[in-house]
Amino acid sequence: MTANIAPVLLDLEPLGAAHFARIEDKVAALMRTRESVVAMQGEALLPLEACIRSAVRPGSTALNIITGPYGETFGGWLRSCDAEVVTVTAPFSGAVGPEQVAEALRVHPEIDFVSLVHAEAATGNTNPVAAIGAVVREHGALLMLDAVASVAAEPLLTDEWGVDLCVIGGQKAMAGPAGVSAVSVSARAWERIAANERAPRRSYLSLLDWKKRWIDGGRTALPHAPAQLEMLALEQAVDRIEAAGLDAVIARHRAAAAATRAGVRALGALSPYVTRDEDAAPAATTLRAPDGVDAREIVTAALAADPAVPVQAAAGTLAKEMIRVNHYGLAADRAVVLASLSALAAGLRALDITAGGGTDEALEAAGAAWDVVSAG
């Protein structure tokens, strides 16, 4: 009965509380926080929803910052908590500025919760969390940050930036599993959650259950059977980053983004969807298709040239105009970036779309950009 089962599934020792706690501590170090970190047994949408439903009280006012689809999702959760929602938006081709947040807080002094996505892999932009966090901290509101696409791809200084609820997942720049995630919770956030009668209790969404049954007990007894393989994979991802050096991993992601943007500009027919380099996320680059051309056709042609490249069309209403090149985790690699550019160039040729330079020019520009960032 067991002959065809991989040995790793048979020989694992049970994941005990002490080991689970050590993994959480490693994640906390990666997030640069001394606050409580809870590893939750599900994809990152689980702790993101748990944060909002735990910390947002009925009748309160929340500021939701939208620079992509996940920000839009947060708005729906906030409204379902019976909160008044103030929205600050920025074009998906850029980032939100701290002055926009400060103005919203000035006009609505009752705001006591702010939700923000650090980097939106779906739209390829990243937000200036340090500056926004300073504005929110001065106002006194709680700050929730979705750092799933930014952790290990760019600096994440949870405590220094005043982030009260910070959620990460392992499946992007960390090159880890998707089935487990983590959230850091500040002392201020725990106080707010405990005072919220509507905060989930005895629920898969309950942060309070984790606090009562895990943290307050000294993390000596797990409240349920852990997702063992996912937790071990998360630990390996964190250990791999530590061995390589976090700064080196971040530099590799920055080089991948810079090389992709430079190569696309040299190619000519496509253009970076996020206009300014400083607003571009290191985890993924989004591209604008030429006028009158369906982006999905370009992606199909590119994948016909090389099915292995991490190129895809955007989802939803952006599908016709946006192409996404993922370069996170193991794909933050010079060879992968160059292969992606070659495939896009081949796809454009197959569709008889020409403009600007050719494949050689694109690869040369990308390589030069990679070298500059890597050397810096």
Disulfide bonds with the S-S distance in Angstrom:
none
